Amino acid sequence: MPVRVFVYDALMYNQQLKQLKKKKGRKKVKLEPVMTSVIYYGERSWSGPRCLSDMMKIPKEYKGMINDWDARIIDIKDIDVDLFKDEDNRTLIQGIQMFYRWNGKEEIKLEVKKEVAILIASIVNSKKFLKIIKEQEGEKVVMCTSLDLFAKRNRKAGFNKGRNEGKKTMLIELLKTKIGYLSKETIQLIRSCNRKELEQLTKQFVMIDNQEDILEILDMH
């Protein structure tokens, strides 16, 4: 991840530089600062490297001389929800944290909008929980009630999350936000991606500006 973030940031700076060079009469080049943060929403704690130096074996005499790159990995389970002013963002994070920490004994009566609850189920990548959410009536969902029902069904049927499906759902939502529109055909194409194709789409996300870019990336792999 540190290398991936390094590449993303470098591409953004390079893109700025190219645009500035096209402007005539500009003697001084000033770049806009780029800051990339990684929101980790996995069930387990992050165990991978957080910066480039974590991926290197650096001799003592060179320590402090190597340019490092912090991936700024933020674990969604550790975020202070009180920092959020927007209610939907706050309840989204609270709901994800509740899902991972739920033990059936908590008495927290967290209510979230149904569309927020659907997004929670997509992020934690649970089709069973998503089904329970969609079955609920009304515009709001009580997380404790839904989680309790989810736990009961899990005990009967077992629990098996497909992580790739969750990644696909998240990537589709991010692409919709970035591009503005994704056709049904493109969405279906992404959902049918294999693991390698999904990885390439994720790596080259910053370079995608339209649906044609998606097709080109998939055709290459």
Stockholm file with secondary structure:
# STOCKHOLM 1.0

chainA/1-221         MPVRVFVYDALMYNQQLKQLKKKKGRKKVKLEPVMTSVIYYGERSWSGPRCLSDMMKIPKEYKGMINDWDARIIDIKDIDVDLFKDEDNRTLIQGIQMFYRWNGKEEIKLEVKKEVAILIASIVNSKKFLKIIKEQEGEKVVMCTSLDLFAKRNRKAGFNKGRNEGKKTMLIELLKTKIGYLSKETIQLIRSCNRKELEQLTKQFVMIDNQEDILEILDMH
#=GR chainA/1-221 SS CHHHHHHHHHHHHHHHHHHHHHSTTCCSCCCCCCCCCEEECCSSCCCSCSBGGGGCCCCGGGTTTSCCCBCCEEEGGGCCGGGCCSHHHHHHHHHHHHHHHCCSCCCCCCEEEHHHHHHHHHHTTCHHHHHHHHHCCSSEEEHHHHHHHHHHHHHHHCCCCCHHHHHHHHHHHHHHHHHSCCCHHHHHHHHTCCHHHHHHHHHTGGGCCSHHHHHHHHHHC
#=GC SS_cons         CHHHHHHHHHHHHHHHHHHHHHSTTCCSCCCCCCCCCEEECCSSCCCSCSBGGGGCCCCGGGTTTSCCCBCCEEEGGGCCGGGCCSHHHHHHHHHHHHHHHCCSCCCCCCEEEHHHHHHHHHHTTCHHHHHHHHHCCSSEEEHHHHHHHHHHHHHHHCCCCCHHHHHHHHHHHHHHHHHSCCCHHHHHHHHTCCHHHHHHHHHTGGGCCSHHHHHHHHHHC
//
